[in-house]
């Protein structure tokens, strides 16, 4: 619809007033003065714009089309003038989903398009778990003389939503298993790479283990032994309790969303490197999940395995938790229940490494770290940082959060922190494993 710009109604009124006054006082100068606003109005009429919906085409693209919670896809909106006339003043506002935040660029632009010319506006958003839909794009065109204005809403062709899942288009590149999980050396001689000792030669010993250097000196055969290495099972324990549904701001991904993504990536990488991996997910009701998962009320247990079915079962659990993480869901799906010390002891032992994924949102999380550390071979904490300094309350929360991190480190447990608004998860994991020695600080 084409509307007359309100300020020009004043000009029209002024023209009528001048004409009326000129007639009453019989003053030609006033009548001549009335010609000026009339000429301006005429210029505005000549510069009126064509119907915008017929004059332009909008196309929107989102790259990557599928990202992860906390990911930063780039949105590009292309505006093309398909008519053979100029569009001198076109103002565009893209319909960004309410659930996501624009962190770079702007979804607004003012452009001037020659016939057949195109313009683009580009901005970056921070994605939330699930699928968020764009709303209509608002387009406003103002004529050459700024007399007429059209405001319409249009649906761009191309992408109309942003998708964030635990399996994005680009995932963590496979690294060596020692970045996350290692081998446990023993005091027994056997297969390995670390020197253990020398013993008498046995006829069944392979030739590559014979100590040929000593044989060259003494002509006596002996066999080199190395420290035996035992593979560790790894359990990814993920905190999905309601308290993790906190965020740096209203449109930022919550701790629940980020924990889901971190846990999935850790399990995926470990399985890709042929490690035996299991999962302990608490805050999730095992009875509400279809498929072969075990656990009591309030948590889910998946036994360590190196089979591909493990990843399918993990995805099943995390997808269920993702329903609660969806910004549009207000129903309380998650539970505050955590495993007892006895249940932890039954599931985890000295041959198990625990990777605990949690934002450490309360003291219960710290107690769980201590419990894991007491019974496992090693424990590491993978922490999505959801604290904010934007308010007094945020500063208090951040101080409490740092105190809990310090307490965890006093147990000798390394903490690898990821702040999704400043770095990728891959970067955080790589930097974290370089910075953190066993039992050290990140």
C-alpha positions as CSV (number, residue, x, y, z in Angstrom):
1,X,0.0,0.0,0.0
2,X,1.2,3.5,-0.9
3,X,0.7,6.1,1.9
4,X,1.3,9.9,1.9
5,X,4.1,10.8,4.2
6,X,2.5,12.7,7.2
7,X,4.9,15.7,7.0
8,X,3.6,16.4,3.4
9,X,0.1,16.8,4.7
10,X,1.4,19.9,6.5
11,X,2.7,21.2,3.2
12,X,-0.7,20.7,1.5
13,X,-2.4,22.5,4.4
14,X,0.1,25.3,4.2
15,X,-0.7,25.8,0.5
16,X,-4.4,26.0,1.1
17,X,-3.9,28.5,4.0
18,X,-1.7,30.7,1.8
19,X,-4.3,30.7,-1.0
20,X,-7.1,31.5,1.4
21,X,-5.2,34.3,3.1
22,X,-4.2,35.7,-0.3
23,X,-7.8,35.8,-1.5
24,X,-9.0,37.5,1.7
25,X,-6.4,40.2,1.8
26,X,-6.2,40.5,-2.0
27,X,-2.4,40.3,-1.8
28,X,-0.7,38.8,-5.0
29,X,2.5,38.1,-3.1
30,X,0.8,35.7,-0.8
31,X,-0.9,33.9,-3.7
32,X,2.5,33.6,-5.4
33,X,3.9,32.2,-2.2
34,X,1.3,29.4,-2.3
35,X,2.8,28.2,-5.6
36,X,6.0,27.1,-3.9
37,X,4.5,24.2,-1.8
38,X,2.4,23.2,-4.9
39,X,5.6,22.9,-7.0
40,X,7.2,20.8,-4.3
41,X,4.2,18.5,-4.2
42,X,4.3,18.2,-8.0
43,X,8.0,17.2,-7.8
44,X,7.0,14.5,-5.2
45,X,4.3,13.2,-7.4
46,X,6.6,12.9,-10.4
47,X,9.1,10.9,-8.1
48,X,6.5,8.4,-6.8
49,X,7.7,4.8,-6.5
50,X,6.4,1.7,-8.3
51,X,4.7,-1.1,-6.3
52,X,7.5,-2.6,-4.2
53,X,6.3,-6.2,-4.2
54,X,6.5,-6.1,-8.0
55,X,9.8,-4.2,-8.2
56,X,12.1,-6.2,-6.0
57,X,13.0,-9.8,-5.2
58,X,14.5,-11.0,-1.8
59,X,16.7,-14.0,-1.3
60,X,18.0,-15.2,2.0
61,X,20.8,-17.7,2.7
62,X,22.1,-19.1,6.1
63,X,25.6,-20.5,6.2
64,X,26.1,-23.1,7.5
65,X,22.5,-24.3,7.1
66,X,22.9,-26.6,10.2
67,X,25.0,-25.5,13.1
68,X,25.4,-26.4,16.8
69,X,24.0,-24.7,19.9
70,X,26.1,-21.5,20.4
71,X,27.2,-21.7,16.7
72,X,27.4,-18.5,14.7
73,X,25.8,-18.9,11.2
74,X,26.0,-16.0,8.8
75,X,22.8,-14.7,7.3
76,X,22.9,-13.0,3.9
77,X,19.8,-11.2,2.4
78,X,20.0,-10.2,-1.2
79,X,17.7,-7.4,-2.5
80,X,17.4,-7.2,-6.3
81,X,15.6,-4.5,-8.3
82,X,13.8,-6.3,-11.2
83,X,12.3,-3.2,-12.7
84,X,13.7,-0.8,-15.4
85,X,13.4,2.2,-13.0
86,X,15.5,3.5,-10.1
87,X,14.5,2.8,-6.5
88,X,16.2,5.7,-4.8
89,X,15.4,5.0,-1.1
90,X,14.7,1.5,0.0
91,X,14.8,0.5,3.7
92,X,14.9,-3.2,4.6
93,X,14.7,-4.9,8.0
94,X,15.1,-8.7,8.0
95,X,12.8,-10.8,10.3
96,X,15.4,-12.2,12.8
97,X,13.9,-14.9,15.0
98,X,13.1,-13.6,18.5
99,X,15.0,-16.5,20.1
100,X,18.4,-15.6,18.7
101,X,20.8,-12.7,19.0
102,X,22.6,-10.7,16.3
103,X,26.2,-10.6,17.4
104,X,27.8,-9.0,14.3
105,X,26.5,-6.9,11.5
106,X,23.0,-5.6,11.2
107,X,19.7,-7.0,9.8
108,X,18.8,-3.4,8.7
109,X,20.0,-1.6,5.6
110,X,19.1,1.4,3.4
111,X,20.0,1.0,-0.3
112,X,19.6,2.8,-3.6
113,X,19.2,0.4,-6.6
114,X,19.6,1.1,-10.3
115,X,17.5,-1.0,-12.7
116,X,18.6,-4.7,-12.4
117,X,21.0,-3.9,-9.6
118,X,21.3,-6.0,-6.4
119,X,22.5,-5.2,-2.9
120,X,23.2,-7.5,0.1
121,X,23.0,-7.1,3.9
122,X,25.0,-9.6,6.0
123,X,24.9,-10.3,9.7
124,X,25.8,-13.1,12.2
125,X,23.6,-14.6,14.8
126,X,24.2,-17.0,17.7
127,X,22.1,-20.1,17.3
128,X,19.9,-21.9,19.9
129,X,19.2,-25.6,20.1
130,X,16.4,-26.7,17.7
131,X,14.9,-24.9,14.8
132,X,14.0,-21.2,14.9
133,X,12.0,-19.6,12.1
134,X,12.6,-16.2,10.5
135,X,9.6,-13.8,10.4
136,X,8.7,-11.7,7.4
137,X,11.1,-9.0,6.1
138,X,9.8,-5.5,6.3
139,X,10.5,-3.3,3.3
140,X,9.9,0.4,3.0
141,X,10.3,2.5,-0.1
142,X,10.3,6.3,-0.1
143,X,9.8,8.3,-3.4
144,X,12.3,10.8,-4.8
145,X,10.6,13.8,-3.3
146,X,9.8,11.9,-0.1
147,X,6.1,12.5,-0.7
148,X,5.0,8.9,-1.0
149,X,6.0,5.9,1.2
150,X,5.2,2.2,0.8
151,X,5.7,-0.2,3.7
152,X,5.2,-4.0,3.0
153,X,6.2,-7.3,4.4
154,X,7.7,-9.9,2.2
155,X,8.8,-13.5,2.4
156,X,12.3,-14.0,1.0
157,X,13.1,-17.0,-1.2
158,X,15.7,-19.4,0.1
159,X,16.4,-20.3,3.8
160,X,13.6,-19.4,6.3
161,X,15.0,-21.0,9.5
162,X,18.1,-21.6,11.6
163,X,18.8,-25.1,12.8
164,X,21.2,-26.1,15.6
165,X,21.7,-29.7,16.5
166,X,24.3,-32.0,18.1
167,X,25.3,-33.1,14.6
168,X,26.1,-29.9,12.7
169,X,27.5,-29.7,9.2
170,X,31.0,-29.1,10.5
171,X,32.2,-31.2,13.4
172,X,35.4,-31.4,15.4
173,X,38.2,-32.8,13.4
174,X,39.5,-36.1,14.6
175,X,42.5,-35.8,16.9
176,X,44.8,-38.3,18.6
177,X,43.0,-40.1,21.5
178,X,45.7,-38.8,23.9
179,X,44.1,-35.4,23.7
180,X,41.2,-36.7,25.8
181,X,41.9,-40.2,26.9
182,X,45.2,-42.1,27.4
183,X,46.5,-45.4,28.4
184,X,47.2,-46.5,32.0
185,X,50.7,-47.9,32.6
186,X,51.2,-50.7,35.1
187,X,54.2,-52.1,37.0
188,X,54.0,-55.3,34.9
189,X,56.2,-56.0,31.9
190,X,54.4,-56.5,28.6
191,X,53.4,-54.6,25.5
192,X,54.0,-50.9,25.6
193,X,56.5,-48.1,24.7
194,X,58.0,-47.2,28.1
195,X,61.1,-49.2,29.2
196,X,60.4,-51.5,32.2
197,X,63.5,-53.8,32.5
198,X,65.5,-56.7,31.1
199,X,65.0,-60.4,31.8
200,X,66.5,-63.7,30.6
201,X,65.8,-64.6,27.0
202,X,63.1,-67.2,26.4
203,X,63.0,-69.2,23.1
204,X,59.5,-68.0,22.4
205,X,60.5,-64.3,22.6
206,X,60.1,-62.3,19.4
207,X,63.3,-61.1,17.7
208,X,62.4,-57.4,18.0
209,X,62.4,-57.7,21.8
210,X,65.9,-59.2,22.0
211,X,68.5,-56.8,23.6
212,X,70.9,-56.9,20.6
213,X,73.1,-54.2,22.0
214,X,73.9,-56.3,25.0
215,X,74.3,-59.4,22.9
216,X,77.0,-57.6,20.8
217,X,79.0,-56.9,24.0
218,X,78.5,-60.1,26.0
219,X,77.2,-62.6,23.5
220,X,74.4,-63.3,26.0
221,X,70.8,-63.2,24.9
222,X,68.3,-61.1,27.0
223,X,64.9,-59.7,26.4
224,X,63.7,-56.1,26.9
225,X,60.4,-55.6,28.7
226,X,58.2,-52.5,28.5
227,X,55.6,-51.2,30.9
228,X,52.3,-52.8,30.1
229,X,49.5,-50.4,29.0
230,X,45.9,-51.0,29.7
231,X,43.1,-49.2,27.9
232,X,40.8,-47.1,30.1
233,X,37.0,-47.1,29.7
234,X,35.7,-43.5,29.5
235,X,32.4,-42.3,30.9
236,X,31.0,-38.9,29.7
237,X,28.9,-37.7,32.6
238,X,26.7,-34.9,31.5
239,X,24.8,-32.5,33.8
240,X,21.3,-31.8,32.4
241,X,19.5,-30.7,35.6
242,X,17.1,-27.8,35.5
243,X,19.7,-25.5,37.0
244,X,21.8,-25.8,33.8
245,X,19.0,-23.9,31.9
246,X,20.8,-20.6,32.6
247,X,22.3,-18.3,30.0
248,X,24.4,-15.2,29.6
249,X,21.4,-13.3,28.3
250,X,17.9,-14.1,27.1
251,X,18.8,-14.9,23.6
252,X,22.0,-16.8,24.3
253,X,22.2,-20.6,24.4
254,X,21.6,-22.1,27.8
255,X,24.0,-24.3,29.8
256,X,21.7,-27.3,28.9
257,X,22.1,-26.7,25.2
258,X,25.9,-26.3,25.4
259,X,26.3,-29.4,27.7
260,X,24.3,-31.5,25.2
261,X,26.6,-30.4,22.3
262,X,29.8,-30.8,24.3
263,X,28.9,-34.3,25.5
264,X,27.9,-35.4,22.0
265,X,31.2,-34.1,20.5
266,X,33.3,-35.8,23.2
267,X,31.5,-39.2,22.7
268,X,31.8,-38.9,18.9
269,X,35.5,-38.2,19.0
270,X,36.3,-40.9,21.5
271,X,34.4,-43.5,19.4
272,X,36.1,-42.3,16.2
273,X,39.4,-43.1,17.9
274,X,38.1,-46.6,18.9
275,X,37.8,-46.0,22.6
276,X,35.2,-47.7,24.8
277,X,32.8,-45.0,25.8
278,X,29.7,-44.8,28.0
279,X,27.4,-42.1,29.3
280,X,25.9,-41.1,32.7
281,X,23.3,-38.4,32.0
282,X,21.5,-37.1,35.1
283,X,18.5,-34.8,35.0
284,X,17.0,-37.1,32.4
285,X,14.3,-39.7,33.2
286,X,15.3,-43.1,31.8
287,X,11.7,-44.2,31.7
288,X,10.8,-41.4,29.2
289,X,13.3,-42.5,26.6
290,X,12.6,-45.2,24.0
291,X,15.3,-47.8,23.5
292,X,17.8,-49.8,25.4
293,X,19.0,-47.4,28.1
294,X,19.3,-48.2,31.8
295,X,19.1,-46.1,34.9
296,X,17.1,-45.2,38.0
297,X,14.7,-42.3,38.4
298,X,16.4,-39.1,37.3
299,X,19.4,-40.4,35.4
300,X,20.4,-42.6,32.4
301,X,23.3,-45.0,32.2
302,X,24.9,-46.3,29.0
303,X,27.6,-48.9,29.5
304,X,31.0,-48.3,28.0
305,X,31.4,-49.8,24.5
306,X,33.2,-49.1,21.3
307,X,30.3,-50.2,19.1
308,X,28.6,-47.7,16.7
309,X,25.3,-48.4,18.5
310,X,26.6,-46.5,21.5
311,X,26.5,-43.2,19.6
312,X,22.9,-43.9,18.5
313,X,21.9,-44.4,22.1
314,X,23.8,-41.3,23.2
315,X,22.0,-39.2,20.5
316,X,18.7,-40.6,21.7
317,X,19.3,-39.4,25.3
318,X,20.6,-36.0,24.2
319,X,17.8,-35.4,21.8
320,X,15.3,-36.0,24.6
321,X,17.2,-33.5,26.8
322,X,17.2,-31.1,23.8
323,X,13.4,-31.0,23.9
324,X,13.7,-29.3,27.3
325,X,16.5,-27.0,26.0
326,X,14.2,-25.7,23.2
327,X,13.5,-22.0,24.0
328,X,9.8,-22.5,23.2
329,X,9.3,-25.3,25.8
330,X,8.2,-24.1,29.2
331,X,7.2,-27.5,30.6
332,X,9.6,-28.9,33.2
333,X,11.0,-32.1,31.5
334,X,14.3,-32.4,33.4
335,X,14.8,-33.7,36.9
336,X,17.0,-32.5,39.9
337,X,17.8,-36.1,40.8
338,X,21.5,-37.2,40.7
339,X,23.1,-40.6,41.3
340,X,24.0,-41.5,44.9
341,X,27.6,-42.3,46.0
342,X,26.7,-46.0,46.0
343,X,25.4,-45.8,42.4
344,X,28.5,-44.0,41.2
345,X,30.7,-46.6,42.8
346,X,28.7,-49.4,41.1
347,X,29.2,-47.7,37.7
348,X,32.7,-46.3,37.9
349,X,36.0,-47.8,39.1
350,X,39.7,-47.4,38.9
351,X,39.8,-48.5,35.3
352,X,37.4,-45.7,34.2
353,X,38.2,-42.1,33.2
354,X,35.3,-39.6,33.8
355,X,34.8,-36.6,31.6
356,X,32.2,-34.5,33.5
357,X,30.3,-32.0,31.3
358,X,28.7,-29.3,33.5
359,X,28.5,-25.5,33.9
360,X,29.0,-26.1,37.7
361,X,25.8,-24.3,38.4
362,X,25.6,-25.3,42.1
363,X,27.4,-27.1,44.9
364,X,25.8,-30.4,43.9
365,X,27.9,-30.4,40.8
366,X,31.1,-29.9,42.9
367,X,30.1,-32.8,45.1
368,X,29.7,-35.0,42.1
369,X,33.2,-34.0,40.9
370,X,34.6,-35.1,44.2
371,X,32.7,-38.4,44.1
372,X,34.0,-39.2,40.6
373,X,37.5,-38.3,41.5
374,X,37.5,-40.6,44.5
375,X,36.6,-43.7,42.5
376,X,37.8,-43.1,39.0
377,X,41.2,-43.4,37.4
378,X,41.1,-39.7,36.4
379,X,38.5,-37.1,36.2
380,X,38.3,-34.0,34.0
381,X,35.6,-31.2,33.9
382,X,34.5,-29.8,30.6
383,X,32.7,-26.5,31.4
384,X,30.5,-24.3,29.1
385,X,30.9,-20.8,30.6
386,X,27.4,-19.2,30.8
387,X,28.3,-16.5,33.3
388,X,27.7,-12.8,32.6
389,X,29.1,-9.5,34.0
390,X,26.3,-7.4,32.5
391,X,24.5,-6.9,35.9
392,X,25.1,-6.9,39.6
393,X,23.4,-10.3,39.8
394,X,25.6,-11.6,37.0
395,X,28.8,-10.5,38.8
396,X,27.7,-12.3,42.0
397,X,26.9,-15.5,40.0
398,X,30.3,-15.2,38.2
399,X,32.1,-14.9,41.6
400,X,30.3,-18.0,42.9
401,X,31.1,-19.8,39.7
402,X,34.8,-19.1,40.0
403,X,34.8,-20.2,43.6
404,X,33.3,-23.6,42.5
405,X,35.9,-23.9,39.8
406,X,38.7,-23.2,42.3
407,X,37.3,-25.8,44.6
408,X,37.3,-28.4,41.8
409,X,40.9,-27.6,41.0
410,X,41.8,-28.1,44.6
411,X,40.7,-31.7,44.2
412,X,43.4,-32.0,41.5
413,X,40.8,-32.1,38.7
414,X,41.6,-30.1,35.6
415,X,38.9,-27.8,34.2
416,X,38.6,-27.1,30.5
417,X,36.4,-24.1,29.9
418,X,34.6,-23.1,26.7
419,X,33.0,-19.7,26.2
420,X,31.0,-20.1,23.0
421,X,30.7,-16.4,22.3
422,X,34.5,-16.0,21.9
423,X,35.8,-19.4,20.6
424,X,34.8,-22.6,18.9
425,X,34.5,-25.8,20.9
426,X,37.4,-27.3,18.9
427,X,39.6,-24.4,19.9
428,X,38.7,-24.7,23.5
429,X,39.4,-28.4,23.6
430,X,42.7,-28.1,21.8
431,X,43.8,-25.1,24.0
432,X,42.5,-26.8,27.1
433,X,44.5,-30.1,26.6
434,X,47.7,-28.1,25.9
435,X,47.2,-26.0,29.0
436,X,46.0,-28.6,31.4
437,X,48.5,-31.2,32.7
438,X,47.0,-34.1,34.7
439,X,45.6,-32.6,37.9
440,X,46.5,-29.1,36.8
441,X,44.6,-25.9,36.1
442,X,43.2,-24.6,32.8
